[in-house]
Amino acid sequence: MSVLVLAEHDNAALKDATLATVTAAAKLGDVTVLVAGSDCGAVADAAAQVAGVAKVLKADDAAYANFLAENVAPLVAGLMDGFDAFLAPATTTGKNVAPRVAALLDVMQVSDILSVEGPKSFTRPIYAGNAIATVESSDAKLVITVRGTAFERAAATGGSAAVEAVSGPGDAGLSHFTGAETAKSDRPELTSAKVIVSGGRALKDGATFQAVLTPLADKLGAAIGASRAAVDAGYVPNDYQVGQTGKIVAPELYIAIGISGAIQHLAGMKDSKTIVAINKDPDAPIFSVADYGLVADLFEAVPELVSKL
């Protein structure tokens, strides 16, 4: 089986989600990576070095500079005559492009896979991750999104794939890029961090959220996350949200502070290797998945923890 993987990048560097998707793709067959962007030669070269990649297709065009799905999807669909499956990371970008590709190919999409069980058989979470379904596609072409935390990342070096230039229909004229507001941080990205400190609505407001969590995150070299309640209350930007409608994470250590543990939040972090919960409510659902739980006032417990580190 020949597999086309969509590379997620910023026209300068390859994102970690792509490496996990390559691992999933390799379980199906020969892997070709598509790098669509503008002045993206460095990304294509990086993709060529990823272990397990047989070929890299580089579509370098101003139309793909900002990864508008309306432009990228027709490019992918046009290339699919030579491939049996298309895989994209189950990120905001992948979830934007893949359904359009599936529609253009007139096939079903298999979303958010956790494992590859056979040539056309996969597992995926349902009911907010409380059940795992095994699904099998009967379509001639596969369109799949991959949950990055479920697969090991392919080695970023060790490969020596050839880079081939390709072209597509270019600008579809259906949308245009007007700007992006992105949070700048020296901290690790949530989806690739080994340690995450997350806060919930109990932190009262944005200033308190930062005052309590930042010292702990600094001590641990951690990324900072938040529950949807904290994001909706305006404490932190949407980029911080962990959960079913936010980012799916699986760090080595996840510390949940003042988070009750709604099912939507648990769906986004319960695969973490070690979970520590601090909450004054002994009946909070977060304790059902925590490896270590502390029933205490977070405003006393967190500063004390920081002082001991």
Secondary structure, DSSP 8 states (H G I E B T S, - for coil): -EEEEE--B-SSSB-HHHHHHHHHHHTTSEEEEEEEESS-HHHHHHHHTSTTEEEEEEEE-GGGTT--HHHHHHHHHHHGGG-SEEEEESSHHHHHHHHHHHHHHT--EEEEE-EEEETTEEEEEETTTTEEEEEE--SSSEEEEE-GGGS----SSS---EEEE-------SS-----------SS--GGG-SEEEEE-GGG-SHHHHHHHHHHHHHHHT-EEEE-HHHHHTTSS-GGGBBSTTSB----SEEEEES----HHHHHHHTT-SEEEEEES-TT-GGGGT-SEEEES-HHHHHHHHHHH-
